Amino acid sequence: MPSKPSIRDIAKSCGVAPSTVSRVLNNRAGEVGEETRQRILDAMRRMNYRPAQMHHAPVDKTYTLGIISGISSSSYYVEGYFHSLVDSLLAVISEHRHNGLIFASHIFHEAPHQSIRAYCDGKCDGLMVLAPGIGSPLISSIQERGFPLAVIGVSGEDSSVACCDLDNTHAVCIAMDEFLGMGHRQIALCQGPPGLQPTEIRRSAYLDALSSAGIPVDEQFISPMSADPQTLGEWVRSMLRELEVERRPTAILCFNDTHAGYVLDALRSIEARVPEDISLIGIDDSGSAHFEPPLTTVVQPYREISVCAIESVLSQIAGDGNIPQSALLQGQLIRRRSVAPPHH
């Protein structure tokens, strides 16, 4: 069995001193030129170098797990995906007799090699990163430090990192099956924001469901990728204005319940009724039982996702194995009053 590469191996490969590699690992900004730093990081990835996990003595442990996301702190207190997920994470962390530390979102967006110390230097024993963007360098930066980590909001193609999330393909399939079972064939998609893996997976699953049902794709039925209520509202209004009644969508699948709320507001502004004129389904089940009408939605298994992520991080902290625990967890359809058979 080949031995794991060491700092000396990385240094020799790059033609630098081991102390230079150490400076890169410790993210000592300004002490290593950017070109040299990138060459060292590339060598680490190529040689599959991972720093040894630090096994602290109990006195050195903080018994604190960190939570990082890219949303504003005020959003944690508004009903929605992040509010529900963070609430569940904190509850499960407490059950394990640990503390939870939420990092301010501006740190999330900084260059990881400049901000990484804020996460990894003694404030907590492990991290959960929520919904990082596609290609986010934050994950690889944390991995390069050998820090216990789980990611929520990605599907887990990278086997070297623990990923716990909703099975987005299954969620879209059961929502589309509900529409199709009611007789809908003109089904629109209100997409999520760009740069997020769930946005791409849900779009792909929507297109696959149309194809399986023999329904041609109508690009007018697919919204821009956005989280902006004005952009999505204008998409709804312009689609219904420009299309003849018989060509309008009879159902809209929304990226999440928050987007469904934007769509409801837009429909209400043009006196379109739900579900009499257009049926709606969301994903998340975050406050949508209080919509008018109450929203049919695919509920996220928040607790199961939280348990998966936290137990994986705790296992890494304890050194219980080298293989991260990853899981895609299925949601369930909650039927309320926003879906009915089409009337045209």
C-alpha positions as CSV (number, residue, x, y, z in Angstrom):
1,M,0.0,0.0,0.0
2,P,1.6,3.3,-1.0
3,S,2.5,5.7,1.8
4,K,0.6,9.0,2.1
5,P,2.5,12.0,0.8
6,S,4.1,14.2,3.4
7,I,4.8,17.9,3.5
8,R,8.4,17.1,2.4
9,D,7.0,15.2,-0.7
10,I,4.9,18.2,-1.6
11,A,7.9,20.5,-1.1
12,K,10.2,18.3,-3.2
13,S,7.6,18.2,-6.0
14,C,7.3,22.0,-6.1
15,G,11.0,22.8,-5.6
16,V,10.4,24.7,-2.4
17,A,11.3,24.3,1.3
18,P,8.9,22.4,3.6
19,S,8.5,25.6,5.6
20,T,6.9,27.2,2.5
21,V,4.4,24.4,2.2
22,S,3.6,24.8,6.0
23,R,3.0,28.5,5.5
24,V,0.5,27.7,2.7
25,L,-1.3,25.1,4.9
26,N,-1.5,27.7,7.7
27,N,-2.8,30.4,5.3
28,R,-0.2,32.9,6.3
29,A,-1.2,35.6,3.8
30,G,1.6,37.6,2.2
31,E,4.4,35.2,3.1
32,V,4.1,33.1,0.0
33,G,3.7,34.5,-3.5
34,E,0.4,33.7,-5.2
35,E,2.0,31.8,-8.1
36,T,4.0,29.6,-5.6
37,R,0.9,29.1,-3.4
38,Q,-1.2,27.9,-6.3
39,R,1.6,25.5,-7.5
40,I,1.7,24.0,-4.0
41,L,-2.1,23.7,-3.8
42,D,-2.2,22.1,-7.2
43,A,0.4,19.6,-6.1
44,M,-1.6,18.8,-2.9
45,R,-4.6,18.0,-5.0
46,R,-2.7,16.0,-7.6
47,M,-0.9,14.0,-5.0
48,N,-4.1,13.6,-2.9
49,Y,-2.4,15.2,0.1
50,R,-4.5,15.6,3.2
51,P,-3.1,16.9,6.5
52,A,-3.4,14.5,9.4
53,Q,-6.5,15.1,11.5
54,M,-5.6,16.7,14.8
55,H,-6.7,14.6,17.7
56,H,-6.9,17.1,20.5
57,A,-6.8,16.1,24.1
58,P,-10.2,16.6,25.7
59,V,-8.9,19.7,27.5
60,D,-8.2,21.3,24.1
61,K,-11.6,20.6,22.6
62,T,-14.1,23.4,22.3
63,Y,-17.2,21.2,22.1
64,T,-18.4,23.7,19.5
65,L,-19.5,23.0,15.9
66,G,-19.5,25.8,13.4
67,I,-22.2,26.6,10.8
68,I,-21.3,28.6,7.7
69,S,-23.7,29.9,5.1
70,G,-23.7,32.7,2.6
71,I,-27.0,34.4,3.7
72,S,-27.4,37.5,5.7
73,S,-27.7,36.9,9.5
74,S,-31.2,38.4,9.5
75,S,-32.4,35.6,7.1
76,Y,-32.0,33.1,9.9
77,Y,-35.0,34.5,11.6
78,V,-37.3,34.5,8.6
79,E,-39.2,31.4,7.9
80,G,-37.6,29.5,5.0
81,Y,-35.0,26.8,4.2
82,F,-32.1,28.3,6.1
83,H,-34.2,29.2,9.2
84,S,-35.6,25.6,9.3
85,L,-32.2,24.0,8.7
86,V,-30.2,26.1,11.2
87,D,-32.9,25.6,13.8
88,S,-32.7,21.8,13.3
89,L,-28.9,21.8,13.3
90,L,-28.7,23.7,16.6
91,A,-31.2,21.3,18.1
92,V,-29.2,18.3,17.1
93,I,-25.9,19.9,18.2
94,S,-27.5,20.6,21.6
95,E,-28.6,16.9,21.9
96,H,-24.9,16.0,21.5
97,R,-24.1,18.4,24.4
98,H,-22.1,20.7,22.1
99,N,-22.5,24.4,21.3
100,G,-23.3,25.8,17.9
101,L,-21.5,28.8,16.4
102,I,-22.9,30.6,13.4
103,F,-20.4,32.5,11.3
104,A,-21.3,35.9,9.8
105,S,-22.1,35.6,6.1
106,H,-19.5,38.2,4.9
107,I,-16.7,35.7,5.9
108,F,-18.3,33.1,3.6
109,H,-17.7,35.4,0.6
110,E,-14.1,36.4,1.3
111,A,-11.2,34.6,-0.4
112,P,-10.9,31.4,1.6
113,H,-7.1,31.6,2.1
114,Q,-7.6,35.0,3.8
115,S,-10.6,34.1,6.0
116,I,-9.9,30.4,6.7
117,R,-8.4,31.1,10.1
118,A,-11.7,32.5,11.3
119,Y,-13.2,29.0,10.9
120,C,-10.4,26.6,11.8
121,D,-8.2,28.2,14.5
122,G,-9.6,27.1,17.8
123,K,-13.1,28.5,17.7
124,C,-14.8,25.1,16.9
125,D,-13.9,21.5,16.4
126,G,-15.7,20.9,13.1
127,L,-17.8,22.7,10.5
128,M,-21.1,22.4,8.6
129,V,-21.1,24.5,5.3
130,L,-24.6,25.2,4.0
131,A,-25.4,25.4,0.3
132,P,-22.0,26.5,-1.0
133,G,-22.0,27.7,-4.6
134,I,-20.9,25.5,-7.5
135,G,-17.1,25.5,-7.6
136,S,-16.8,27.3,-4.2
137,P,-13.1,27.2,-3.1
138,L,-14.2,27.2,0.5
139,I,-14.6,23.4,0.7
140,S,-11.2,22.6,-0.7
141,S,-9.6,25.2,1.5
142,I,-11.1,23.6,4.6
143,Q,-10.2,20.1,3.4
144,E,-6.6,21.2,2.8
145,R,-6.3,22.0,6.5
146,G,-7.7,18.5,7.3
147,F,-10.5,20.0,9.3
148,P,-13.6,18.0,10.2
149,L,-16.3,19.0,7.7
150,A,-19.8,18.2,6.3
151,V,-21.5,20.0,3.5
152,I,-25.3,20.5,3.2
153,G,-27.0,21.5,0.0
154,V,-24.9,19.5,-2.5
155,S,-25.4,16.0,-3.8
156,G,-22.0,14.5,-2.9
157,E,-20.2,13.7,-6.2
158,D,-16.9,14.3,-4.3
159,S,-16.4,11.2,-2.2
160,S,-13.7,12.9,-0.1
161,V,-16.2,15.2,1.7
162,A,-19.3,14.3,3.6
163,C,-22.5,15.6,2.0
164,C,-26.0,15.4,3.4
165,D,-28.9,16.8,1.5
166,L,-32.4,16.3,0.1
167,D,-32.7,14.0,-2.8
168,N,-33.6,16.8,-5.2
169,T,-34.3,14.5,-8.2
170,H,-36.8,12.5,-6.1
171,A,-38.4,15.7,-4.8
172,V,-39.1,17.0,-8.3
173,C,-40.3,13.6,-9.5
174,I,-43.0,13.3,-6.8
175,A,-44.1,16.8,-7.4
176,M,-44.3,16.3,-11.1
177,D,-46.1,13.0,-10.6
178,E,-48.7,14.9,-8.6
179,F,-49.3,17.4,-11.4
180,L,-49.4,14.7,-14.1
181,G,-51.7,12.5,-12.0
182,M,-54.1,15.5,-11.8
183,G,-54.1,15.8,-15.6
184,H,-51.7,18.7,-16.0
185,R,-49.5,18.8,-19.1
186,Q,-48.7,22.5,-19.3
187,I,-46.3,22.7,-16.3
188,A,-43.9,25.6,-15.7
189,L,-40.8,25.7,-13.6
190,C,-39.9,28.7,-11.3
191,Q,-36.1,28.2,-11.0
192,G,-33.8,28.9,-8.0
193,P,-30.8,31.2,-8.0
194,P,-27.8,30.6,-10.3
195,G,-24.7,28.9,-9.0
196,L,-26.4,26.4,-6.7
197,Q,-26.3,22.7,-7.4
198,P,-30.0,22.2,-6.4
199,T,-31.1,24.7,-9.0
200,E,-29.4,22.6,-11.7
201,I,-30.5,19.3,-10.4
202,R,-34.2,20.3,-10.1
203,R,-34.2,21.8,-13.6
204,S,-32.7,18.6,-15.0
205,A,-35.3,16.4,-13.1
206,Y,-38.1,18.7,-14.4
207,L,-36.9,18.3,-18.0
208,D,-36.6,14.5,-17.5
209,A,-40.1,14.3,-16.1
210,L,-41.5,16.2,-19.2
211,S,-39.6,13.9,-21.5
212,S,-40.9,10.8,-19.8
213,A,-44.4,12.0,-20.1
214,G,-44.0,12.9,-23.8
215,I,-44.4,16.6,-23.2
216,P,-42.4,19.0,-25.3
217,V,-40.4,21.7,-23.5
218,D,-41.7,25.3,-23.8
219,E,-38.8,27.7,-22.8
220,Q,-41.4,30.3,-21.9
221,F,-42.5,28.0,-19.1
222,I,-39.0,28.1,-17.5
223,S,-38.2,31.2,-15.4
224,P,-34.8,32.9,-15.2
225,M,-32.5,31.5,-12.5
226,S,-33.1,34.0,-9.7
227,A,-34.0,34.7,-6.1
228,D,-35.3,38.1,-6.8
229,P,-39.1,38.5,-6.2
230,Q,-39.4,41.3,-8.8
231,T,-37.7,39.2,-11.5
232,L,-39.8,36.1,-10.8
233,G,-43.0,38.1,-10.5
234,E,-42.4,39.8,-13.8
235,W,-41.8,36.4,-15.4
236,V,-45.2,35.1,-14.2
237,R,-47.0,38.2,-15.3
238,S,-45.4,38.5,-18.7
239,M,-45.9,34.8,-19.4
240,L,-49.6,35.0,-18.7
241,R,-50.0,38.3,-20.6
242,E,-48.3,37.1,-23.7
243,L,-49.8,33.6,-24.0
244,E,-53.3,32.7,-25.2
245,V,-55.4,31.2,-22.5
246,E,-55.2,27.7,-23.9
247,R,-51.4,27.9,-24.1
248,R,-50.8,29.2,-20.6
249,P,-49.4,26.9,-17.9
250,T,-51.9,25.2,-15.7
251,A,-49.4,24.4,-13.0
252,I,-46.0,25.8,-11.7
253,L,-43.4,23.9,-9.8
254,C,-41.5,26.3,-7.6
255,F,-37.8,25.9,-6.5
256,N,-38.9,26.3,-2.9
257,D,-41.7,27.7,-0.8
258,T,-40.2,31.2,-0.7
259,H,-40.4,31.2,-4.6
260,A,-43.9,29.9,-4.4
261,G,-44.8,32.9,-2.2
262,Y,-43.4,35.2,-4.9
263,V,-45.4,33.4,-7.6
264,L,-48.6,33.6,-5.4
265,D,-48.1,37.4,-5.0
266,A,-47.6,37.8,-8.8
267,L,-50.7,35.7,-9.6
268,R,-52.8,37.6,-7.1
269,S,-51.7,40.9,-8.7
270,I,-53.3,39.9,-12.0
271,E,-56.3,38.2,-10.3
272,A,-55.3,34.7,-11.3
273,R,-56.6,32.1,-8.8
274,V,-54.8,29.2,-7.1
275,P,-55.6,26.4,-7.7
276,E,-58.6,27.3,-9.9
277,D,-56.5,28.9,-12.6
278,I,-53.0,27.6,-11.8
279,S,-51.8,24.9,-9.4
280,L,-48.6,25.4,-7.4
281,I,-46.2,23.0,-5.6
282,G,-43.2,24.1,-3.6
283,I,-40.2,22.4,-1.9
284,D,-39.2,22.8,1.7
285,D,-42.4,23.1,3.9
286,S,-41.1,26.2,5.6
287,G,-44.1,28.2,6.7
288,S,-46.1,27.4,3.6
289,A,-49.0,25.8,5.6
290,H,-50.0,29.4,6.4
291,F,-50.1,30.6,2.7
292,E,-53.5,31.3,1.2
293,P,-54.3,28.8,-0.1
294,P,-52.0,26.5,2.0
295,L,-49.3,25.2,-0.3
296,T,-48.8,21.6,-1.4
297,T,-45.1,21.1,-1.0
298,V,-42.3,18.5,-0.7
299,V,-41.1,18.6,2.9
300,Q,-37.3,18.7,3.5
301,P,-36.1,16.0,6.1
302,Y,-34.4,18.7,8.1
303,R,-33.7,16.7,11.2
304,E,-32.4,13.7,9.2
305,I,-30.1,15.9,7.2
306,S,-28.9,17.6,10.4
307,V,-28.3,14.2,12.2
308,C,-26.3,12.9,9.1
309,A,-24.1,16.0,8.9
310,I,-23.4,16.3,12.6
311,E,-22.7,12.6,13.2
312,S,-20.3,12.7,10.3
313,V,-18.4,15.7,11.7
314,L,-18.3,14.1,15.2
315,S,-17.0,10.9,13.7
316,Q,-14.2,12.8,11.9
317,I,-13.3,14.7,15.1
318,A,-13.1,11.3,17.0
319,G,-11.0,9.8,14.2
320,D,-13.4,7.0,13.7
321,G,-12.6,6.4,10.0
322,N,-11.3,8.0,6.8
323,I,-14.5,7.7,4.7
324,P,-16.9,10.6,5.2
325,Q,-20.6,9.6,5.7
326,S,-22.7,11.0,2.9
327,A,-26.5,10.6,2.2
328,L,-29.3,11.9,0.0
329,L,-32.5,11.8,2.0
330,Q,-36.0,11.6,0.4
331,G,-38.6,14.2,1.1
332,Q,-42.4,13.6,1.3
333,L,-45.2,15.3,-0.5
334,I,-47.6,17.2,1.8
335,R,-50.9,17.7,0.0
336,R,-52.8,20.9,0.9
337,R,-55.0,23.1,-1.2
338,S,-52.8,24.6,-4.0
339,V,-53.3,21.8,-6.5
340,A,-56.4,20.9,-8.5
341,P,-57.2,19.4,-12.0
342,P,-56.7,21.8,-14.9
343,H,-59.7,23.7,-16.3
344,H,-58.6,24.2,-19.9
